[in-house]
Amino acid sequence: MSDFLTIRPDGVLLQILVQPRASKNEIVGPQEGELKVRLTSPPVEGAANELCRQFFAKQLRLPKRDITIVSGEKSRHKRLCIKTDQPKAVRDFLLNRTSK
């Protein structure tokens, strides 16, 4: 298992580190207990938070309403709750994306 991902009864809790103003949106990989993610939006007025939710919803093929920021809305260090009835599929997808 990974330090950045916890399976819960309602889905997955994901600890991420966001790098705003990147050249493209991408999952970089694990970094010190978090999943590093690069996002193109600037960290102003919630733009990076909104893009973060959209990005993970698109990557995981889930509705955006199923991705919530539990903590860290004003920080680069965030915790996301991903509501899903297939938490192991989410875990496997993220671990495969980070094993580069």
OpenMM code with the backbone's topology and positions (N, CA, C; nanometers):
from openmm import Vec3, app, unit

residues = "MET SER ASP PHE LEU THR ILE ARG PRO ASP GLY VAL LEU LEU GLN ILE LEU VAL GLN PRO ARG ALA SER LYS ASN GLU ILE VAL GLY PRO GLN GLU GLY GLU LEU LYS VAL ARG LEU THR SER PRO PRO VAL GLU GLY ALA ALA ASN GLU LEU CYS ARG GLN PHE PHE ALA LYS GLN LEU ARG LEU PRO LYS ARG ASP ILE THR ILE VAL SER GLY GLU LYS SER ARG HIS LYS ARG LEU CYS ILE LYS THR ASP GLN PRO LYS ALA VAL ARG ASP PHE LEU LEU ASN ARG THR SER LYS".split()
positions = [
    Vec3(0.0843, -0.1182, 0.0000),
    Vec3(0.0000, 0.0000, 0.0000),
    Vec3(0.0883, 0.1237, 0.0000),
    Vec3(0.0256, 0.2347, -0.0240),
    Vec3(0.1005, 0.3582, -0.0366),
    Vec3(0.0691, 0.4524, 0.0789),
    Vec3(0.1653, 0.5361, 0.1157),
    Vec3(0.1461, 0.6313, 0.2246),
    Vec3(0.0428, 0.7385, 0.1910),
    Vec3(0.0265, 0.7715, 0.0644),
    Vec3(-0.0604, 0.8829, 0.0257),
    Vec3(-0.2057, 0.8427, 0.0065),
    Vec3(-0.2387, 0.7154, 0.0207),
    Vec3(-0.3719, 0.6673, -0.0114),
    Vec3(-0.4247, 0.5773, 0.0997),
    Vec3(-0.5478, 0.6064, 0.1433),
    Vec3(-0.6126, 0.5262, 0.2460),
    Vec3(-0.7507, 0.4865, 0.1962),
    Vec3(-0.7799, 0.3568, 0.1983),
    Vec3(-0.9134, 0.3109, 0.1604),
    Vec3(-1.0040, 0.3235, 0.2819),
    Vec3(-1.1202, 0.3866, 0.2603),
    Vec3(-1.2195, 0.4049, 0.3654),
    Vec3(-1.3506, 0.3413, 0.3203),
    Vec3(-1.4461, 0.3262, 0.4102),
    Vec3(-1.5743, 0.2660, 0.3711),
    Vec3(-1.6462, 0.3422, 0.2595),
    Vec3(-1.6297, 0.4740, 0.2559),
    Vec3(-1.6992, 0.5552, 0.1550),
    Vec3(-1.6150, 0.5829, 0.0309),
    Vec3(-1.4938, 0.5296, 0.0257),
    Vec3(-1.4090, 0.5530, -0.0914),
    Vec3(-1.2618, 0.5568, -0.0561),
    Vec3(-1.1955, 0.6636, -0.1002),
    Vec3(-1.0502, 0.6747, -0.0852),
    Vec3(-1.0156, 0.8131, -0.0312),
    Vec3(-0.9234, 0.8178, 0.0627),
    Vec3(-0.8671, 0.9433, 0.1110),
    Vec3(-0.7283, 0.9558, 0.0504),
    Vec3(-0.7045, 1.0655, -0.0181),
    Vec3(-0.5811, 1.0850, -0.0930),
    Vec3(-0.5101, 1.2099, -0.0433),
    Vec3(-0.3828, 1.1967, -0.0074),
    Vec3(-0.3024, 1.3122, 0.0330),
    Vec3(-0.2181, 1.3543, -0.0864),
    Vec3(-0.2336, 1.4810, -0.1263),
    Vec3(-0.1628, 1.5280, -0.2451),
    Vec3(-0.0831, 1.6544, -0.2157),
    Vec3(0.0164, 1.6763, -0.2982),
    Vec3(0.0953, 1.7993, -0.3002),
    Vec3(0.0752, 1.8600, -0.4376),
    Vec3(0.0192, 1.9802, -0.4423),
    Vec3(-0.0128, 2.0450, -0.5694),
    Vec3(0.0954, 2.1456, -0.6067),
    Vec3(0.1437, 2.1351, -0.7297),
    Vec3(0.2338, 2.2353, -0.7854),
    Vec3(0.1527, 2.3164, -0.8856),
    Vec3(0.1137, 2.4398, -0.8506),
    Vec3(0.0344, 2.5227, -0.9424),
    Vec3(0.1208, 2.5839, -1.0523),
    Vec3(0.0548, 2.6389, -1.1513),
    Vec3(0.1195, 2.7071, -1.2645),
    Vec3(0.2177, 2.6175, -1.3392),
    Vec3(0.1842, 2.4910, -1.3533),
    Vec3(0.2690, 2.3979, -1.4278),
    Vec3(0.2393, 2.4106, -1.5770),
    Vec3(0.3225, 2.3509, -1.6587),
    Vec3(0.3012, 2.3584, -1.8035),
    Vec3(0.1900, 2.2652, -1.8499),
    Vec3(0.1618, 2.1605, -1.7705),
    Vec3(0.0506, 2.0713, -1.8036),
    Vec3(0.0003, 2.0054, -1.6763),
    Vec3(-0.1231, 1.9548, -1.6828),
    Vec3(-0.1817, 1.8830, -1.5707),
    Vec3(-0.1332, 1.7390, -1.5741),
    Vec3(-0.0763, 1.6938, -1.4616),
    Vec3(-0.0268, 1.5566, -1.4588),
    Vec3(-0.0038, 1.5088, -1.3163),
    Vec3(-0.0106, 1.3770, -1.3018),
    Vec3(0.0283, 1.3116, -1.1773),
    Vec3(0.1765, 1.2809, -1.1897),
    Vec3(0.2554, 1.3325, -1.0965),
    Vec3(0.4003, 1.3136, -1.1011),
    Vec3(0.4399, 1.1835, -1.0327),
    Vec3(0.3918, 1.1639, -0.9111),
    Vec3(0.4253, 1.0432, -0.8363),
    Vec3(0.4381, 1.0719, -0.6887),
    Vec3(0.4696, 0.9693, -0.6106),
    Vec3(0.4811, 0.9878, -0.4664),
    Vec3(0.5993, 1.0758, -0.4286),
    Vec3(0.5770, 1.1549, -0.3238),
    Vec3(0.6836, 1.2413, -0.2731),
    Vec3(0.6583, 1.2648, -0.1249),
    Vec3(0.7406, 1.2061, -0.0403),
    Vec3(0.7348, 1.2248, 0.1048),
    Vec3(0.5944, 1.2050, 0.1615),
    Vec3(0.5303, 1.0933, 0.1296),
    Vec3(0.4004, 1.0594, 0.1860),
    Vec3(0.2815, 1.1231, 0.1184),
    Vec3(0.3047, 1.1937, 0.0086),
    Vec3(0.1963, 1.2574, -0.0663),
    Vec3(0.2105, 1.2212, -0.2141),
    Vec3(0.1025, 1.2387, -0.2875),
    Vec3(0.1056, 1.2203, -0.4321),
    Vec3(0.1231, 1.3583, -0.4945),
    Vec3(0.2337, 1.3792, -0.5642),
    Vec3(0.2590, 1.5097, -0.6255),
    Vec3(0.1822, 1.5201, -0.7560),
    Vec3(0.1132, 1.6353, -0.7712),
    Vec3(0.0305, 1.6623, -0.8880),
    Vec3(0.0656, 1.8009, -0.9400),
    Vec3(0.0846, 1.8124, -1.0689),
    Vec3(0.1079, 1.9433, -1.1317),
    Vec3(-0.0209, 1.9889, -1.1981),
    Vec3(-0.0571, 2.1160, -1.1745),
    Vec3(-0.1784, 2.1741, -1.2337),
    Vec3(-0.1443, 2.3068, -1.2988),
    Vec3(-0.2109, 2.3360, -1.4084),
    Vec3(-0.1803, 2.4570, -1.4849),
    Vec3(-0.2369, 2.5847, -1.4244),
    Vec3(-0.3365, 2.5764, -1.3415),
    Vec3(-0.4013, 2.6975, -1.2899),
    Vec3(-0.3184, 2.7621, -1.1791),
    Vec3(-0.3347, 2.8933, -1.1625),
    Vec3(-0.2664, 2.9623, -1.0529),
    Vec3(-0.3410, 2.9372, -0.9221),
    Vec3(-0.2737, 2.9529, -0.8088),
    Vec3(-0.3370, 2.9272, -0.6795),
    Vec3(-0.4144, 3.0480, -0.6266),
    Vec3(-0.5010, 3.1055, -0.7074),
    Vec3(-0.5775, 3.2226, -0.6646),
    Vec3(-0.7271, 3.1964, -0.6769),
    Vec3(-0.8009, 3.2487, -0.5794),
    Vec3(-0.9471, 3.2438, -0.5793),
    Vec3(-1.0033, 3.1039, -0.6053),
    Vec3(-0.9371, 3.0021, -0.5549),
    Vec3(-0.9881, 2.8657, -0.5670),
    Vec3(-0.9720, 2.8013, -0.7032),
    Vec3(-0.9005, 2.8648, -0.7952),
    Vec3(-0.8849, 2.8097, -0.9303),
    Vec3(-0.8121, 2.6758, -0.9284),
    Vec3(-0.7068, 2.6658, -0.8499),
    Vec3(-0.6321, 2.5398, -0.8440),
    Vec3(-0.7155, 2.4300, -0.7774),
    Vec3(-0.7942, 2.4668, -0.6771),
    Vec3(-0.8814, 2.3676, -0.6124),
    Vec3(-0.9846, 2.3139, -0.7108),
    Vec3(-1.0448, 2.4031, -0.7861),
    Vec3(-1.1451, 2.3611, -0.8844),
    Vec3(-1.0822, 2.2720, -0.9911),
    Vec3(-0.9668, 2.3119, -1.0425),
    Vec3(-0.8988, 2.2312, -1.1435),
    Vec3(-0.8552, 2.0967, -1.0847),
    Vec3(-0.8144, 2.0956, -0.9601),
    Vec3(-0.7746, 1.9715, -0.8940),
    Vec3(-0.8911, 1.8726, -0.8928),
    Vec3(-1.0078, 1.9175, -0.8546),
    Vec3(-1.1263, 1.8313, -0.8530),
    Vec3(-1.1617, 1.7841, -0.9939),
    Vec3(-1.1566, 1.8761, -1.0904),
    Vec3(-1.1867, 1.8397, -1.2292),
    Vec3(-1.0865, 1.7378, -1.2825),
    Vec3(-0.9603, 1.7601, -1.2548),
    Vec3(-0.8539, 1.6724, -1.3033),
    Vec3(-0.8719, 1.5298, -1.2513),
    Vec3(-0.8918, 1.5159, -1.1198),
    Vec3(-0.9084, 1.3818, -1.0644),
    Vec3(-1.0383, 1.3174, -1.1100),
    Vec3(-1.1438, 1.3953, -1.1245),
    Vec3(-1.2698, 1.3398, -1.1751),
    Vec3(-1.2509, 1.2851, -1.3163),
    Vec3(-1.1799, 1.3596, -1.3998),
    Vec3(-1.1561, 1.3137, -1.5372),
    Vec3(-1.0652, 1.1906, -1.5398),
    Vec3(-0.9580, 1.1931, -1.4621),
    Vec3(-0.8644, 1.0808, -1.4591),
    Vec3(-0.9324, 0.9524, -1.4115),
    Vec3(-1.0183, 0.9651, -1.3112),
    Vec3(-1.0819, 0.8484, -1.2505),
    Vec3(-1.2178, 0.8155, -1.3107),
    Vec3(-1.2593, 0.8980, -1.4065),
    Vec3(-1.3897, 0.8800, -1.4721),
    Vec3(-1.5033, 0.8767, -1.3701),
    Vec3(-1.5021, 0.9774, -1.2832),
    Vec3(-1.6043, 0.9939, -1.1810),
    Vec3(-1.6664, 1.1323, -1.1942),
    Vec3(-1.7887, 1.1512, -1.1453),
    Vec3(-1.8459, 1.2863, -1.1443),
    Vec3(-1.7659, 1.3768, -1.0509),
    Vec3(-1.7568, 1.5025, -1.0861),
    Vec3(-1.6802, 1.5976, -1.0055),
    Vec3(-1.7363, 1.6073, -0.8631),
    Vec3(-1.8653, 1.5857, -0.8476),
    Vec3(-1.9265, 1.5940, -0.7143),
    Vec3(-1.8729, 1.4856, -0.6196),
    Vec3(-1.8113, 1.3807, -0.6739),
    Vec3(-1.7570, 1.2730, -0.5916),
    Vec3(-1.6150, 1.3004, -0.5430),
    Vec3(-1.5585, 1.4126, -0.5828),
    Vec3(-1.4237, 1.4516, -0.5394),
    Vec3(-1.4384, 1.5755, -0.4512),
    Vec3(-1.4030, 1.5641, -0.3248),
    Vec3(-1.4111, 1.6789, -0.2349),
    Vec3(-1.2764, 1.7026, -0.1683),
    Vec3(-1.2482, 1.8288, -0.1438),
    Vec3(-1.1264, 1.8657, -0.0719),
    Vec3(-1.1617, 1.8685, 0.0766),
    Vec3(-1.1053, 1.7760, 0.1515),
    Vec3(-1.1342, 1.7615, 0.2933),
    Vec3(-1.0563, 1.8646, 0.3742),
    Vec3(-0.9315, 1.8879, 0.3359),
    Vec3(-0.8501, 1.9875, 0.4043),
    Vec3(-0.7438, 2.0407, 0.3087),
    Vec3(-0.6949, 2.1612, 0.3402),
    Vec3(-0.5879, 2.2198, 0.2616),
    Vec3(-0.6335, 2.3076, 0.1469),
    Vec3(-0.7514, 2.3660, 0.1561),
    Vec3(-0.7995, 2.4494, 0.0456),
    Vec3(-0.7091, 2.5681, 0.0163),
    Vec3(-0.6365, 2.6158, 0.1165),
    Vec3(-0.5468, 2.7294, 0.0954),
    Vec3(-0.4005, 2.6893, 0.1063),
    Vec3(-0.3751, 2.5616, 0.0841),
    Vec3(-0.2398, 2.5083, 0.0969),
    Vec3(-0.2063, 2.4226, -0.0247),
    Vec3(-0.0792, 2.4008, -0.0464),
    Vec3(-0.0368, 2.3083, -0.1525),
    Vec3(-0.0562, 2.1633, -0.1076),
    Vec3(-0.0644, 2.1429, 0.0222),
    Vec3(-0.0848, 2.0098, 0.0801),
    Vec3(-0.2340, 1.9914, 0.1029),
    Vec3(-0.2948, 1.8987, 0.0303),
    Vec3(-0.4394, 1.8799, 0.0357),
    Vec3(-0.4736, 1.7350, 0.0647),
    Vec3(-0.5926, 1.7158, 0.1181),
    Vec3(-0.6490, 1.5821, 0.1346),
    Vec3(-0.7791, 1.5784, 0.0569),
    Vec3(-0.7888, 1.4815, -0.0329),
    Vec3(-0.9091, 1.4647, -0.1146),
    Vec3(-0.9835, 1.3411, -0.0699),
    Vec3(-1.1143, 1.3512, -0.0665),
    Vec3(-1.1988, 1.2345, -0.0458),
    Vec3(-1.2596, 1.2009, -0.1816),
    Vec3(-1.2363, 1.0801, -0.2260),
    Vec3(-1.2888, 1.0332, -0.3542),
    Vec3(-1.3959, 0.9304, -0.3226),
    Vec3(-1.5208, 0.9697, -0.3416),
    Vec3(-1.6316, 0.8789, -0.3126),
    Vec3(-1.6493, 0.7828, -0.4294),
    Vec3(-1.6413, 0.6537, -0.3965),
    Vec3(-1.6549, 0.5513, -0.4996),
    Vec3(-1.6939, 0.4199, -0.4338),
    Vec3(-1.7625, 0.3374, -0.5086),
    Vec3(-1.7931, 0.2034, -0.4593),
    Vec3(-1.6878, 0.1023, -0.5062),
    Vec3(-1.5836, 0.1538, -0.5756),
    Vec3(-1.4733, 0.0704, -0.6220),
    Vec3(-1.3385, 0.1293, -0.5778),
    Vec3(-1.3152, 0.1361, -0.4471),
    Vec3(-1.1916, 0.1988, -0.3986),
    Vec3(-1.0655, 0.1252, -0.4437),
    Vec3(-1.0719, -0.0038, -0.4591),
    Vec3(-0.9523, -0.0779, -0.5018),
    Vec3(-0.9160, -0.0457, -0.6457),
    Vec3(-1.0156, -0.0193, -0.7302),
    Vec3(-0.9884, 0.0206, -0.8684),
    Vec3(-0.9211, 0.1573, -0.8719),
    Vec3(-0.9646, 0.2505, -0.7863),
    Vec3(-0.9012, 0.3821, -0.7768),
    Vec3(-0.7579, 0.3662, -0.7289),
    Vec3(-0.7389, 0.2856, -0.6240),
    Vec3(-0.6045, 0.2609, -0.5713),
    Vec3(-0.5136, 0.2039, -0.6793),
    Vec3(-0.5622, 0.1021, -0.7508),
    Vec3(-0.4808, 0.0392, -0.8551),
    Vec3(-0.4464, 0.1375, -0.9664),
    Vec3(-0.5431, 0.2194, -1.0059),
    Vec3(-0.5184, 0.3188, -1.1106),
    Vec3(-0.4087, 0.4163, -1.0676),
    Vec3(-0.4222, 0.4706, -0.9476),
    Vec3(-0.3231, 0.5689, -0.8993),
    Vec3(-0.1854, 0.5057, -0.8792),
    Vec3(-0.1825, 0.3848, -0.8275),
    Vec3(-0.0525, 0.3197, -0.8076),
    Vec3(0.0134, 0.2879, -0.9419),
    Vec3(-0.0657, 0.2509, -1.0416),
    Vec3(-0.0096, 0.2260, -1.1757),
    Vec3(0.0416, 0.3541, -1.2386),
    Vec3(-0.0269, 0.4655, -1.2129),
    Vec3(0.0166, 0.5941, -1.2674),
    Vec3(0.1445, 0.6430, -1.2020),
    Vec3(0.1716, 0.5982, -1.0794),
    Vec3(0.2867, 0.6489, -1.0068),
    Vec3(0.4072, 0.5549, -1.0099),
    Vec3(0.3950, 0.4425, -1.0749),
    Vec3(0.5055, 0.3474, -1.0743),
    Vec3(0.6022, 0.3685, -1.1902),
    Vec3(0.6073, 0.4886, -1.2432),
    Vec3(0.6951, 0.5197, -1.3563),
    Vec3(0.8403, 0.5241, -1.3135),
] * unit.nanometer
topology = app.Topology()
chain = topology.addChain("A")
for resn in residues:
    res = topology.addResidue(resn, chain)
    for name in ("N", "CA", "C"):
        topology.addAtom(name, app.Element.getBySymbol(name[0]), res)
